Amino acid sequence: MATTNAERQKKFREKHKDKTERLDMRVSNEAAFALECLAKNYRVTKKKFLEDLLINIHHEKLSKMTADEMNEYLGLETDVTV
């Protein structure tokens, strides 16, 4: 028996739920067009382009931080009271 589209989507989401996070948002037409052009230019999907861009910026920022700055940026507690 063939599975329905909804069943396939449910199976896909279950399989990837711990590896990915869904982002739903609206962006300006200009931003959407820019993303489309950039992804085509780099010959990658829009998803891949955004993932690489965000991860590269994140890693670059982290590499320039002190330990305290990194803890603050990552939302980690730095003060330990005894």
VOSETI-872994 format. One record per residue: residue number from 1; x, y, z of N, C-alpha, C, O in turn. Coordinates in steps of 0.001 Angstrom, whole numbers, plus 500000, padded with zeros to 6 digits. Layout:
<rs>
[r NUM [X Y Z] [X Y Z] [X Y Z] [X Y Z]]
...
</rs>
This chain:
<rs>
[r 1 [500831 498822 500000] [500000 500000 500000] [500884 501253 500000] [501824 501347 500789]]
[r 2 [500594 502190 499141] [501377 503419 499030] [501095 504333 500215] [499973 504403 500718]]
[r 3 [502149 505036 500650] [501969 505973 501752] [501541 507334 501215] [501879 507712 500093]]
[r 4 [500806 508045 502021] [500361 509381 501624] [501492 510380 501848] [502466 510078 502537]]
[r 5 [501361 511555 501269] [502353 512601 501459] [502478 512958 502940] [503587 513151 503439]]
[r 6 [501365 513045 503635] [501383 513369 505064] [502143 512310 505862] [502879 512641 506792]]
[r 7 [501967 511048 505502] [502675 509966 506187] [504177 510038 505932] [504975 509820 506844]]
[r 8 [504562 510344 504697] [505987 510486 504367] [506596 511666 505117] [507707 511566 505636]]
[r 9 [505872 512784 505175] [506365 513951 505902] [506539 513645 507386] [507541 514024 507994]]
[r 10 [505566 512965 507957] [505636 512606 509376] [506849 511723 509646] [507565 511927 510626]]
[r 11 [507076 510752 508784] [508219 509849 508937] [509534 510627 508826] [510459 510405 509607]]
[r 12 [509612 511543 507846] [510806 512360 507662] [511074 513207 508894] [512206 513265 509375]]
[r 13 [510031 513870 509412] [510191 514725 510591] [510639 513933 511811] [511483 514393 512580]]
[r 14 [510079 512754 511988] [510476 511892 513110] [511941 511496 512991] [512675 511503 513980]]
[r 15 [512362 511152 511788] [513736 510710 511553] [514741 511829 511818] [515848 511564 512287]]
[r 16 [514367 513079 511523] [515297 514191 511614] [515060 515120 512808] [515711 516160 512908]]
[r 17 [514158 514773 513701] [513778 515712 514760] [514921 516077 515700] [514921 517177 516253]]
[r 18 [515889 515197 515899] [517003 515501 516791] [518192 516096 516051] [519184 516469 516678]]
[r 19 [518109 516190 514735] [519228 516672 513932] [518966 518046 513326] [519901 518746 512938]]
[r 20 [517715 518424 513245] [517371 519689 512606] [516319 520417 513422] [515644 519836 514272]]
[r 21 [516202 521697 513138] [515155 522497 513765] [514450 523279 512668] [515090 523840 511779]]
[r 22 [513165 523309 512740] [512373 523981 511716] [512311 525485 512018] [512021 525891 513143]]
[r 23 [512586 526299 510997] [512483 527750 511116] [511419 528233 510146] [511530 528023 508938]]
[r 24 [510411 528863 510662] [509357 529438 509820] [509379 530936 510030] [509185 531417 511147]]
[r 25 [509617 531678 508954] [509652 533129 509065] [509374 533763 507717] [509496 533131 506668]]
[r 26 [509008 534990 507775] [508807 535763 506556] [509957 536766 506479] [510340 537372 507480]]
[r 27 [510494 536927 505281] [511560 537898 505058] [511117 538847 503954] [510179 538555 503212]]
[r 28 [511786 539967 503849] [511439 540935 502810] [511689 540342 501428] [512468 539401 501271]]
[r 29 [511022 540903 500441] [511240 540456 499058] [512696 540635 498661] [513262 539799 497956]]
[r 30 [513298 541721 499111] [514700 541981 498789] [515616 540900 499360] [516521 540423 498676]]
[r 31 [515376 540517 500615] [516190 539476 501245] [515978 538130 500550] [516935 537385 500338]]
[r 32 [514743 537821 500198] [514446 536559 499510] [515134 536516 498146] [515678 535485 497749]]
[r 33 [515104 537641 497436] [515756 537718 496129] [517265 537576 496267] [517905 536873 495485]]
[r 34 [517833 538251 497274] [519274 538160 497506] [519677 536721 497807] [520677 536230 497283]]
[r 35 [518900 536045 498650] [519199 534652 498982] [519130 533773 497743] [519996 532927 497524]]
[r 36 [518116 533973 496950] [517956 533204 495704] [519170 533393 494796] [519729 532419 494292]]
[r 37 [519575 534644 494587] [520717 534946 493710] [522015 534371 494264] [522791 533758 493530]]
[r 38 [522250 534567 495553] [523484 534072 496159] [523577 532556 496108] [524626 532004 495775]]
[r 39 [522482 531883 496436] [522483 530419 496399] [522743 529903 494985] [523506 528956 494797]]
[r 40 [522113 530521 494003] [522346 530115 492609] [523792 530355 492213] [524408 529514 491558]]
[r 41 [524342 531512 492609] [525713 531859 492266] [526712 530864 492855] [527697 530510 492206]]
[r 42 [526459 530413 494084] [527338 529446 494745] [526961 527997 494436] [527604 527057 494904]]
[r 43 [525912 527843 493644] [525434 526520 493218] [525125 525598 494405] [525514 524430 494441]]
[r 44 [524405 526178 495373] [523945 525426 496536] [522475 525757 496765] [521942 526701 496183]]
[r 45 [521838 524981 497606] [520458 525283 497960] [520430 526497 498887] [521444 526862 499481]]
[r 46 [519264 527109 499000] [519113 528236 499922] [519377 527768 501353] [519986 528490 502143]]
[r 47 [518927 526583 501678] [519159 526010 503009] [520647 525881 503285] [521122 526302 504339]]
[r 48 [521383 525306 502351] [522826 525108 502509] [523540 526458 502620] [524444 526619 503440]]
[r 49 [523134 527422 501797] [523760 528739 501842] [523583 529374 503215] [524546 529863 503805]]
[r 50 [522349 529367 503727] [522084 529964 505041] [522822 529235 506159] [523395 529868 507046]]
[r 51 [522807 527900 506118] [523514 527132 507144] [524997 527476 507153] [525562 527745 508213]]
[r 52 [525631 527470 505990] [527058 527770 505919] [527355 529192 506378] [528313 529421 507116]]
[r 53 [526540 530142 505945] [526730 531535 506326] [526650 531705 507841] [527534 532305 508453]]
[r 54 [525592 531177 508438] [525400 531322 509881] [526491 530625 510681] [527005 531188 511647]]
[r 55 [526844 529419 510291] [527870 528664 511025] [529232 529331 510886] [529980 529415 511860]]
[r 56 [529563 529808 509688] [530854 530482 509497] [530963 531755 510325] [531999 532007 510941]]
[r 57 [529907 532558 510344] [529917 533790 511141] [530020 533455 512629] [530768 534097 513366]]
[r 58 [529274 532457 513059] [529298 532024 514462] [530707 531589 514864] [531210 532018 515902]]
[r 59 [531349 530743 514058] [532687 530253 514381] [533719 531382 514351] [534624 531423 515185]]
[r 60 [533582 532292 513395] [534500 533434 513325] [534383 534291 514580] [535386 534720 515150]]
[r 61 [533156 534531 514997] [532923 535332 516208] [533515 534634 517432] [534187 535267 518246]]
[r 62 [533266 533331 517561] [533788 532578 518701] [535313 532594 518745] [535900 532678 519824]]
[r 63 [535951 532516 517594] [537416 532448 517550] [538080 533729 518040] [539262 533713 518382]]
[r 64 [537350 534829 518081] [537913 536117 518495] [537561 536486 519932] [537909 537574 520392]]
[r 65 [536878 535598 520645] [536388 535913 521989] [537289 535371 523084] [537965 534355 522923]]
[r 66 [537276 536081 524202] [537891 535549 525413] [536930 534511 525997] [535792 534384 525546]]
[r 67 [537395 533781 526993] [536547 532767 527627] [535301 533393 528241] [534205 532847 528116]]
[r 68 [535466 534544 528907] [534320 535213 529526] [533323 535709 528471] [532112 535566 528638]]
[r 69 [533838 536285 527399] [532966 536751 526319] [532205 535581 525697] [531025 535697 525368]]
[r 70 [532898 534460 525543] [532268 533281 524965] [531163 532753 525871] [530085 532395 525397]]
[r 71 [531427 532706 527160] [530404 532251 528102] [529170 533142 528059] [528039 532658 528087]]
[r 72 [529403 534450 527989] [528273 535385 527923] [527506 535198 526606] [526277 535141 526599]]
[r 73 [528231 535106 525515] [527622 534923 524191] [526792 533636 524136] [525701 533616 523566]]
[r 74 [527317 532574 524729] [526623 531286 524716] [525588 531154 525814] [524888 530144 525894]]
[r 75 [525485 532169 526663] [524488 532153 527727] [524858 531253 528880] [523981 530730 529569]]
[r 76 [526159 531064 529103] [526623 530213 530201] [526894 531056 531430] [527284 532218 531323]]
[r 77 [526687 530470 532595] [526948 531170 533844] [528451 531288 534047] [529184 530319 533845]]
[r 78 [528913 532468 534447] [530341 532655 534690] [530640 532853 536164] [531753 532569 536608]]
[r 79 [529672 533335 536930] [529892 533566 538351] [529481 532341 539153] [528351 531862 539063]]
[r 80 [530430 531849 539938] [530139 530720 540803] [530333 531197 542240] [531428 531592 542639]]
[r 81 [529252 531151 543002] [529322 531604 544392] [529436 530386 545303] [528704 529407 545160]]
[r 82 [530383 530476 546252] [530589 529358 547175] [529969 529656 548503] [530037 528833 549415]]
</rs>
